Structures are given as C-alpha cells and as structure tokens.
Amino acid sequence: MPLDEALSRVVVDLSGRPGLVFNVPFTRATIGEFDVDLVREFFQGLVNHANITVHIDALRGDNSHHQAETVFKAFARALRMAVEVDPRAAGAIPSTKGSL
C-alpha cells in the first residue's frame, strides 16, 4: 500500500496460530507525542488474541506518519482479502484448512 513516499506490504494468514513478523524501521521514535513502538504492540496483541499470523514489511518511507499509515491501510486490505469469499470458488471457504 503506497502513500506519498512510503510503501508497506502486509500478508495475513488466518491460521489459528499467533505469529507476527514486524519489519518497520520507523524513521522517528514518535509521531507527535505517539510512541511508534505502540504500532508493533498493537499488532502483537491482535495476533495473540485473534490467533492469526501477520507479516508486516515497510519497504520504504521517510516519514514515520506515512509509514504507520501505510502499515494500517495495507493490513486492512490484506485482512479483507483473507476473509473475502471468492465468487470463482463457488462459495468455498478461502482456506487450505477448510475453516476460518
């Protein structure tokens, strides 16, 4: 998901197992008064309680605000794709394990 100079990639697997790979080298420690470490903490809590695996990579970016924004936007799109029913699959559950 691009935004200005920032670009992030997020992959979501509704696996039933919690896991987080978070590769976001923020360019500053804060966005205003918001500690950017809380972005990782948010996703760690989410994967632990939702039992999902998420890989997050910030591929480029100079502005921490834009980096964080692309991470959240890319996550939203990846999650939607992970749960969306594929009309070409005749109503099959979008999982190799047969359940979400």
QUIJO-V907688 format. One line per field, one symbol per residue. psi: psi as a letter, one per 20 degrees, with the letter a starting at -180 (. if undefined). burial: I if it has 16 or more other C-alpha atoms within 10 Angstrom, else O. Layout:
# QUIJO-V907688
psi->???
burial->???
This chain:
# QUIJO-V907688
psi->oqodiqpqppppomijppqpoonnnqiriqodjpoihhgghghggghghilrpppppohrqiohghggghghghgggggghhippohijljqpmqiijq.
burial->IIOOOIIIIIIIIIIOOIIIOIOIOIOOOOOOOOOIOOOIOOIIOIIOOOIIIIIIIIOIIOIIIIIIIIIIIIIOOIIOOIOOOOOOOOOOOIOOOOOO
